[in-house]
């Protein structure tokens, strides 16, 4: 699983990255680590995400 995870993360821009957990990618913009969840949610809301 670690190798697949590494390939998936490096595939979006072709370079190796330092990855935090969790890792979220929204429209190619990476958000690494738990402290970025609120920022990722804000970005999704900017793109039209609505709470259900």
MOSULTA-V214630 format. One record per backbone hydrogen bond with DSSP energy under -0.5 kcal/mol. NH is the residue of the N-H (numbers start at 0). CO is the residue of the C=O. Records with the same first field share a line. If there is no record, write none. Layout:
# MOSULTA-V214630
NH = CO / CO
This chain:
# MOSULTA-V214630
4 = 0
5 = 1
6 = 2
7 = 3
8 = 4
9 = 5
10 = 6
11 = 7 / 8
12 = 9
13 = 9
18 = 16
23 = 30
25 = 28
26 = 24
28 = 25
29 = 27
30 = 23
32 = 21
33 = 20
35 = 32
36 = 33
39 = 35
40 = 36
41 = 37
42 = 38
43 = 39
44 = 40
45 = 41
46 = 42
47 = 44
48 = 43
